[in-house]
Amino acid sequence: MADPNTPEYEAGIGDDAQADPQPLEQKNTEDVFGEGAEAQSPESQADSLQAELAQSNDRLLRIQAELENYRKRARREMADQLRYAQLPLIKDLLPVLDNLERAIQAAEQTEKSASLLEGVKLVVTQLSAVLKNHDCQPMEAEGASFDPNMHEAISQQPSEEHSPGTVLHMTQTGYHLHDRVVRPAQVVVSTGHAKEPMAPTAKSEES
């Protein structure tokens, strides 16, 4: 047994010391990477990194496109909300305008309310101007083809001058705000020429 004070003992060379019979670089890949692992070449590692980078860039581009679409959609929705924000107020004002116009029609039938008639006409003119300033316009329906998106047919009448489906006249004015219908116009629609009753045919005499 070696003396602990000798240089050979300090260097680890003794009866029980054994040298590694195989250098680290020559060991099996299973000892380094684990059982079943295979060493990758630098070229394979570079290809894997390039593929991962391409996938990451593709995901980033898709996320950016989705974000830009969301921003555009949000801007359109905000613009529509601002554009039609006055729609509820206008709907509430239209019955007031209707009543004023009915008052004018009633006052025109008498001669004793000339001053009142002029005052009501002035109010109607002012209110109509306010609506137009906010891009609320009355519809022009008479003589146009019936459009269920803009007109509400309340009755039909035969007409010798208008083809079927033509608006003869309005019973209540319709309005639109920009390109959106606030209230459809109530109209009377033509059914075309009135059908003439068939003349009775003479019965043939029995022979």
TORMARLUM-302283 format. One record per residue (C-alpha): residue number from 0; residue in three letters; chain; x, y, z. Coordinates in nm, 4 decimals, m for minus. Layout:
N
   n res chain     east    north       up
 NUM ALA     A        X        Y        Z
...
***
This chain:
207
   n res chain     east    north       up
   0 MET     A   0.0000   0.0000   0.0000
   1 ALA     A   0.1379   0.3433  m0.0946
   2 ASP     A   0.2428   0.5923   0.1643
   3 PRO     A  m0.0049   0.8867   0.1798
   4 ASN     A   0.2896   1.1247   0.2078
   5 THR     A   0.4496   1.0193  m0.1178
   6 PRO     A   0.4067   1.2263  m0.4421
   7 GLU     A   0.2541   0.9233  m0.6179
   8 TYR     A  m0.0310   0.9119  m0.3665
   9 GLU     A  m0.1010   1.2848  m0.4048
  10 ALA     A  m0.1145   1.2518  m0.7835
  11 GLY     A  m0.3759   0.9808  m0.7540
  12 ILE     A  m0.1528   0.7039  m0.8735
  13 GLY     A  m0.1793   0.4173  m0.6330
  14 ASP     A  m0.2702   0.0623  m0.6129
  15 ASP     A  m0.6469   0.1428  m0.6328
  16 ALA     A  m0.6283   0.4304  m0.8911
  17 GLN     A  m0.7208   0.3543  m1.2530
  18 ALA     A  m0.6793   0.5751  m1.5584
  19 ASP     A  m0.9714   0.6438  m1.7967
  20 PRO     A  m0.9103   0.4060  m2.0843
  21 GLN     A  m1.1051   0.6214  m2.3374
  22 PRO     A  m1.0827   1.0006  m2.4020
  23 LEU     A  m1.4016   1.2131  m2.3803
  24 GLU     A  m1.4077   1.2874  m2.7490
  25 GLN     A  m1.4020   0.9180  m2.8304
  26 LYS     A  m1.6866   0.8162  m2.6008
  27 ASN     A  m2.0051   0.6765  m2.7453
  28 THR     A  m2.2736   0.9329  m2.8335
  29 GLU     A  m2.5065   0.7511  m2.5950
  30 ASP     A  m2.2847   0.8581  m2.3016
  31 VAL     A  m2.2973   1.2234  m2.4128
  32 PHE     A  m2.6524   1.2724  m2.5500
  33 GLY     A  m2.8301   0.9861  m2.3751
  34 GLU     A  m2.9591   0.6584  m2.4974
  35 GLY     A  m3.0835   0.6665  m2.8562
  36 ALA     A  m2.9590   1.0213  m2.9251
  37 GLU     A  m2.7828   1.1043  m3.2474
  38 ALA     A  m2.5427   1.3890  m3.3050
  39 GLN     A  m2.6651   1.6560  m3.5532
  40 SER     A  m2.4336   1.8075  m3.8040
  41 PRO     A  m2.3991   2.1869  m3.8168
  42 GLU     A  m2.5821   2.1864  m4.1498
  43 SER     A  m2.8828   2.0048  m3.9990
  44 GLN     A  m2.8927   2.2422  m3.7035
  45 ALA     A  m2.8828   2.5420  m3.9376
  46 ASP     A  m3.1679   2.4011  m4.1468
  47 SER     A  m3.3789   2.3434  m3.8357
  48 LEU     A  m3.3186   2.6982  m3.7160
  49 GLN     A  m3.4065   2.8364  m4.0593
  50 ALA     A  m3.7335   2.6396  m4.0600
  51 GLU     A  m3.8255   2.7629  m3.7112
  52 LEU     A  m3.7431   3.1205  m3.8132
  53 ALA     A  m3.9629   3.0923  m4.1237
  54 GLN     A  m4.2537   2.9612  m3.9154
  55 SER     A  m4.2122   3.2427  m3.6640
  56 ASN     A  m4.2082   3.5035  m3.9416
  57 ASP     A  m4.5219   3.3509  m4.0949
  58 ARG     A  m4.7052   3.3624  m3.7620
  59 LEU     A  m4.5952   3.7228  m3.7119
  60 LEU     A  m4.7248   3.8246  m4.0557
  61 ARG     A  m5.0621   3.6598  m3.9887
  62 ILE     A  m5.0927   3.8334  m3.6527
  63 GLN     A  m5.0073   4.1700  m3.8108
  64 ALA     A  m5.2673   4.1162  m4.0857
  65 GLU     A  m5.5357   4.0228  m3.8323
  66 LEU     A  m5.4494   4.3293  m3.6240
  67 GLU     A  m5.4716   4.5591  m3.9274
  68 ASN     A  m5.8110   4.4097  m4.0252
  69 TYR     A  m5.9358   4.4655  m3.6724
  70 ARG     A  m5.8218   4.8273  m3.6811
  71 LYS     A  m5.9969   4.8887  m4.0133
  72 ARG     A  m6.3177   4.7256  m3.8901
  73 ALA     A  m6.3078   4.9295  m3.5691
  74 ARG     A  m6.2589   5.2520  m3.7677
  75 ARG     A  m6.5552   5.1689  m3.9939
  76 GLU     A  m6.7782   5.0895  m3.6979
  77 MET     A  m6.6772   5.4106  m3.5242
  78 ALA     A  m6.7429   5.6125  m3.8405
  79 ASP     A  m7.0888   5.4541  m3.8774
  80 GLN     A  m7.1724   5.5293  m3.5154
  81 LEU     A  m7.0767   5.8936  m3.5613
  82 ARG     A  m7.2525   5.9153  m3.8985
  83 TYR     A  m7.5842   5.7845  m3.7678
  84 ALA     A  m7.5639   5.9052  m3.4082
  85 GLN     A  m7.8532   6.1503  m3.4703
  86 LEU     A  m8.0883   5.8821  m3.6004
  87 PRO     A  m8.2898   5.8386  m3.2755
  88 LEU     A  m8.3359   6.2161  m3.2394
  89 ILE     A  m8.4539   6.2516  m3.5980
  90 LYS     A  m8.7052   5.9704  m3.5535
  91 ASP     A  m8.8514   6.1569  m3.2562
  92 LEU     A  m8.8704   6.4851  m3.4506
  93 LEU     A  m9.0522   6.3484  m3.7532
  94 PRO     A  m9.3933   6.3091  m3.5798
  95 VAL     A  m9.3659   6.6730  m3.4704
  96 LEU     A  m9.3124   6.7738  m3.8303
  97 ASP     A  m9.6074   6.5598  m3.9360
  98 ASN     A  m9.8375   6.7341  m3.6874
  99 LEU     A  m9.7248   7.0772  m3.8029
 100 GLU     A  m9.7951   6.9866  m4.1626
 101 ARG     A m10.1410   6.8622  m4.0656
 102 ALA     A m10.2031   7.1906  m3.8840
 103 ILE     A m10.1131   7.3770  m4.2016
 104 GLN     A m10.3545   7.1669  m4.4055
 105 ALA     A m10.6340   7.2300  m4.1542
 106 ALA     A m10.5631   7.6038  m4.1347
 107 GLU     A m10.5637   7.6407  m4.5125
 108 GLN     A m10.9310   7.5395  m4.5150
 109 THR     A m11.0364   7.8453  m4.3141
 110 GLU     A m10.9786   8.2150  m4.3679
 111 LYS     A m10.9773   8.3179  m4.0024
 112 SER     A m10.6373   8.1719  m3.9151
 113 ALA     A m10.4133   8.3422  m4.1689
 114 SER     A m10.1614   8.4679  m3.9111
 115 LEU     A m10.1510   8.1322  m3.7333
 116 LEU     A m10.1014   7.9604  m4.0652
 117 GLU     A  m9.8017   8.1765  m4.1500
 118 GLY     A  m9.6481   8.1071  m3.8097
 119 VAL     A  m9.6860   7.7337  m3.8445
 120 LYS     A  m9.5423   7.7419  m4.1963
 121 LEU     A  m9.2412   7.9287  m4.0629
 122 VAL     A  m9.1852   7.6634  m3.7939
 123 VAL     A  m9.2114   7.3853  m4.0536
 124 THR     A  m8.9626   7.5637  m4.2784
 125 GLN     A  m8.7154   7.6034  m3.9943
 126 LEU     A  m8.7508   7.2447  m3.8781
 127 SER     A  m8.7102   7.1136  m4.2324
 128 ALA     A  m8.3951   7.3220  m4.2704
 129 VAL     A  m8.2537   7.1766  m3.9481
 130 LEU     A  m8.3139   6.8231  m4.0723
 131 LYS     A  m8.1501   6.8979  m4.4067
 132 ASN     A  m7.8489   7.0506  m4.2331
 133 HIS     A  m7.8042   6.7147  m4.0611
 134 ASP     A  m7.8348   6.5276  m4.3952
 135 CYS     A  m8.1891   6.4072  m4.3285
 136 GLN     A  m8.3735   6.4412  m4.6587
 137 PRO     A  m8.7348   6.3671  m4.7553
 138 MET     A  m8.7935   6.0984  m5.0149
 139 GLU     A  m8.9253   6.1639  m5.3622
 140 ALA     A  m9.1641   5.8759  m5.4200
 141 GLU     A  m9.4459   5.9874  m5.6494
 142 GLY     A  m9.4037   5.8463  m5.9988
 143 ALA     A  m9.1218   5.6118  m5.8925
 144 SER     A  m9.1338   5.2345  m5.8975
 145 PHE     A  m9.2397   5.0767  m5.5724
 146 ASP     A  m8.9358   4.9790  m5.3617
 147 PRO     A  m9.0128   4.7733  m5.0490
 148 ASN     A  m8.6886   4.8946  m4.8930
 149 MET     A  m8.8042   5.2576  m4.9095
 150 HIS     A  m9.1833   5.2460  m4.9444
 151 GLU     A  m9.4679   5.1060  m4.7397
 152 ALA     A  m9.7735   5.0335  m4.9546
 153 ILE     A m10.0958   5.1020  m4.7666
 154 SER     A m10.3320   5.0557  m5.0622
 155 GLN     A m10.3547   4.9961  m5.4354
 156 GLN     A m10.5550   5.1767  m5.6995
 157 PRO     A m10.6099   5.1250  m6.0712
 158 SER     A m10.4594   5.3883  m6.2974
 159 GLU     A m10.4934   5.4534  m6.6679
 160 GLU     A m10.1749   5.6621  m6.6745
 161 HIS     A  m9.9321   5.4585  m6.4629
 162 SER     A  m9.8094   5.1059  m6.5044
 163 PRO     A  m9.8497   4.8484  m6.2261
 164 GLY     A  m9.6108   4.8965  m5.9360
 165 THR     A  m9.5840   5.2743  m5.9781
 166 VAL     A  m9.6287   5.4995  m5.6748
 167 LEU     A  m9.9323   5.7211  m5.7323
 168 HIS     A  m9.8901   5.9460  m5.4286
 169 MET     A  m9.7625   5.9545  m5.0711
 170 THR     A  m9.9838   5.9600  m4.7672
 171 GLN     A  m9.6868   6.0137  m4.5332
 172 THR     A  m9.3454   6.1462  m4.6307
 173 GLY     A  m9.0493   5.9155  m4.5892
 174 TYR     A  m8.7018   6.0298  m4.4863
 175 HIS     A  m8.3497   5.8951  m4.5156
 176 LEU     A  m8.0334   5.9897  m4.3264
 177 HIS     A  m7.7375   5.9703  m4.5646
 178 ASP     A  m7.7985   5.6295  m4.7278
 179 ARG     A  m8.0041   5.4782  m4.4448
 180 VAL     A  m8.3838   5.4848  m4.4325
 181 VAL     A  m8.5112   5.6644  m4.1222
 182 ARG     A  m8.8756   5.6079  m4.2050
 183 PRO     A  m9.0271   5.4525  m4.5179
 184 ALA     A  m9.2781   5.6535  m4.7156
 185 GLN     A  m9.6399   5.5403  m4.6956
 186 VAL     A  m9.7635   5.5233  m5.0527
 187 VAL     A m10.0524   5.4222  m5.2754
 188 VAL     A  m9.9431   5.1930  m5.5581
 189 SER     A m10.0935   5.1589  m5.9042
 190 THR     A m10.2393   4.8300  m6.0194
 191 GLY     A m10.2456   4.9398  m6.3832
 192 HIS     A m10.5489   4.9628  m6.6095
 193 ALA     A m10.8807   4.8816  m6.4533
 194 LYS     A m11.0223   4.5600  m6.5821
 195 GLU     A m11.3325   4.6209  m6.7906
 196 PRO     A m11.6272   4.3959  m6.7082
 197 MET     A m11.6845   4.1320  m6.9665
 198 ALA     A m11.9929   4.1895  m7.1835
 199 PRO     A m12.2534   3.9144  m7.1473
 200 THR     A m12.2595   3.6798  m7.4431
 201 ALA     A m12.5878   3.5908  m7.6104
 202 LYS     A m12.6934   3.2354  m7.5654
 203 SER     A m12.7241   3.0406  m7.8842
 204 GLU     A m13.0765   2.9527  m7.9786
 205 GLU     A m13.1604   2.5942  m7.9455
 206 SER     A m13.2408   2.4362  m8.2733
***
